[in-house]
Amino acid sequence: MSAALQPVQPGSEDIVTADAALPTVKAYLNVHRENDDLVRVRVEEDGEVLTLPRAAVEVFTQVLAYMAAGHGVVVVPVDAELTTQQAADLLNVSRPYLIGLLEAGVIEYRKVGKHRRIKAVSLTEYLRNDDQRRRQAADELSALTQEMGLA
């Protein structure tokens, strides 16, 4: 499956709206934990009730949080295969830097003819591992600072 990435960049009105909606959606999910499969949403204009999977509403909550913070959002299916340029864009790195990571075996990929394809799940795994390495380095630096009496 290929991914046509359609980034959504929030405008100032979108940021305000997302920021206002976020606490309500989070509160609803926290209060209604026992209804783990479905969430019913009533549309104010016509009273229609939409039944949504809870998981979709949880993803929607994450999207709202990013938009409220003014960040653009891209939704990518975990089984999507990305081009090197799409993957580089998602990681916010240059394409040559990404190719270096691929060739070093840091991020899993496959070849389709001459082209590299990266599964979105491989990028997620790389980001999770990179974040963990950063936190560990920060913890070690903090411990060294305390040992040296600089904190």
C-alpha positions in Angstrom: 0.0 0.0 0.0 1.4 3.4 -0.9 0.7 6.5 1.1 -0.4 9.8 -0.4 0.5 12.0 2.5 -1.8 15.0 2.8 -0.5 17.3 5.5 -3.0 19.4 7.3 -1.5 22.7 8.6 -3.9 24.4 11.1 -4.7 28.1 10.6 -5.2 30.4 13.6 -8.9 29.7 13.8 -8.2 25.9 13.7 -5.7 26.2 16.5 -8.3 28.1 18.7 -11.0 25.6 17.9 -8.8 22.5 18.5 -7.6 24.0 21.8 -11.2 24.6 22.9 -12.4 21.1 21.9 -9.5 19.1 23.3 -10.3 19.2 27.0 -13.9 18.2 26.3 -12.9 15.2 24.2 -10.2 14.1 26.7 -12.7 14.5 29.6 -15.3 12.4 27.8 -12.8 9.6 27.1 -11.6 9.6 30.8 -15.1 9.5 32.2 -16.4 6.9 29.8 -13.7 4.3 30.1 -16.1 1.4 30.5 -17.5 2.0 27.0 -14.3 0.8 25.4 -15.5 0.0 21.9 -17.8 2.8 20.7 -18.3 6.5 21.1 -21.5 8.2 20.1 -21.3 11.8 18.9 -24.4 13.9 18.4 -24.2 16.5 15.6 -25.6 19.8 16.9 -27.1 21.0 13.6 -29.4 18.1 13.0 -29.2 15.9 16.0 -27.8 13.0 14.0 -25.8 10.5 16.1 -22.6 9.2 14.8 -21.1 6.0 16.2 -17.4 5.9 16.1 -14.7 3.4 17.1 -13.2 4.5 20.4 -9.7 4.0 18.9 -10.6 6.6 16.1 -11.6 9.1 18.8 -8.4 8.6 20.6 -6.4 9.2 17.4 -8.6 12.3 16.8 -7.6 13.5 20.3 -4.0 13.3 19.4 -4.7 15.2 16.2 -6.5 17.9 18.1 -3.6 18.2 20.6 -1.1 18.7 17.7 -3.3 21.2 16.0 -4.0 23.1 19.3 -0.2 23.4 19.6 -0.1 24.8 16.0 1.6 21.7 14.5 0.7 20.3 11.1 -0.6 16.7 11.1 -0.3 13.8 8.7 -2.2 10.5 9.2 -0.3 7.5 7.8 -1.5 3.9 8.0 1.0 1.7 9.9 1.2 -0.7 6.9 1.9 2.2 4.4 5.1 2.0 2.4 6.7 5.4 2.0 9.2 6.7 -0.5 12.5 7.9 0.8 11.4 11.5 0.3 8.1 10.9 2.2 10.0 9.2 5.0 12.6 12.0 5.2 9.8 14.6 5.3 8.1 12.8 8.2 11.4 12.6 10.1 12.2 16.2 9.2 15.6 15.2 7.8 17.2 15.4 4.4 16.7 12.5 2.0 20.5 11.8 1.9 20.6 11.6 5.7 17.7 9.2 5.6 19.4 7.0 3.0 22.4 6.9 5.2 20.2 5.6 8.1 18.7 3.0 5.7 22.1 1.8 4.4 23.5 1.7 8.0 20.6 -0.7 8.9 19.1 1.7 11.4 15.7 1.8 9.7 14.3 -1.3 8.0 13.4 -1.0 4.3 13.0 -3.0 1.2 13.8 -2.4 -2.5 11.2 -2.3 -5.3 13.3 -2.4 -8.4 15.9 0.4 -7.8 13.7 2.3 -5.3 13.7 2.0 -1.5 10.4 1.6 0.4 10.1 2.2 4.1 7.1 0.9 6.2 5.6 3.6 8.4 5.9 1.2 11.3 9.7 1.1 10.7 9.8 4.9 11.1 7.7 4.7 14.2 10.1 2.1 15.7 13.1 4.3 14.8 11.5 7.3 16.4 10.7 5.4 19.5 14.3 4.0 19.8 15.8 7.4 19.0 13.6 9.0 21.7 14.7 6.4 24.2 18.4 6.9 23.4 17.9 10.7 23.8 16.2 10.2 27.2 18.9 7.9 28.4 21.7 10.3 27.3 19.9 13.2 29.1 19.6 11.0 32.3 23.3 10.1 32.1 24.2 13.8 31.6 22.0 14.8 34.6 23.6 12.1 36.8 27.1 13.3 35.8 26.1 16.9 36.5 24.9 15.9 40.0 28.1 13.8 40.6 30.3 16.8 39.8 28.2 19.0 42.0 27.2 21.3 39.2 23.5 21.1 39.8 
